[in-house]
Amino acid sequence: MEKNFDTVAFKERLEDQNSFPALYMFKFIVPNGKESEIAALLPNNEMKVKTSSKGNYVSATIKAMMPDSQSIIDVYEKAAKIEGVISL
């Protein structure tokens, strides 16, 4: 996640808007060829991918049952380490 990202506020927002455990939808945009790194973040869940019109990027959507808000934040923090990733 970005260094200036407020994880405390995000965690509070997640807890206000969800009742855990909850089905959470993750969306990422990554350079083409990096989708396997995204899939590895949540390996036991189906990932839907869509390639951009020029083929340079792939959007990846994964729905996963998450036990708590911290688990969601942990996934985003791991994703932030993937070169070129954009978390939505």
N, C-alpha and C positions, 0 to 999 in steps of 0.2 A: 504494500500500500504506500501511497505517497507519504513522505516524511511529515508533511503538515496535515495529514488526515487525522481527524479527531475520532479515535476509536471508542472513546468513552461515550460520546454523543451518538455514534452509530450503534453501539451496543444498547443504549437506552431506547433508541428508536426501534430497533429490532424487537426488544422486549415489549414495547408498547403496542406494536403492530402484529405480534405473533403470540400464539400460545404453544409452548414447546412441550413435546417434540412437534416439529412442524415441517411440512414439505416446503422447501425453499428452492427458488429458481435462480441459478447462477448463469450469467451471460458474460462471455469474454470475446474479444476480438484479438486474434493473433496472426502473425505472419504465416503464410501457407507453409506447411511442414512442421509447425509447432503444435498442431492439435493433439498429438499423442501426449505431449507434456501436460496439457490441460486435462485430458482423459485420466491421466495418472493421479490427479488431485482427488478424484472421486471415482475410484476404479470399479466399484460395484454398481454403477448407475449408468443408464443409457445417456449417450451424448448425441444431440442432433447438431449437424454441421451444415453450414451454407457457405459456399465460396463466393467471394466478391466478383463483380462483373469482369474485372481485369485479371482475376485469379491470384492477386498478390496476398490477399487476406482471407481468413476463415472466421466466421462467427460461430461460436460454440455455445450451446445451451444445455445445461445439465440440471435436472430436477433431482433433489436428494432430500431424504428425510434427515433432518438435523436435530440433535438432542437438545441443543441450547444455542444461545447467541454467540458464545465464545467459539464454538465449533465453526460457525459461519465466518467469523473474523479470522480464524486460523487458516481457512481455505483461501481467503483473499490475501492474507500475508504470504502464503506459499506461492500463490499465483503471481504476486508482484515480483517474485524472483525470476520469472520467465521473461527472457529478453523480448521486448516488443509487445508485451501483453497490454491490453486495455480492458479494465474491468468495468462493467456497466451495472 
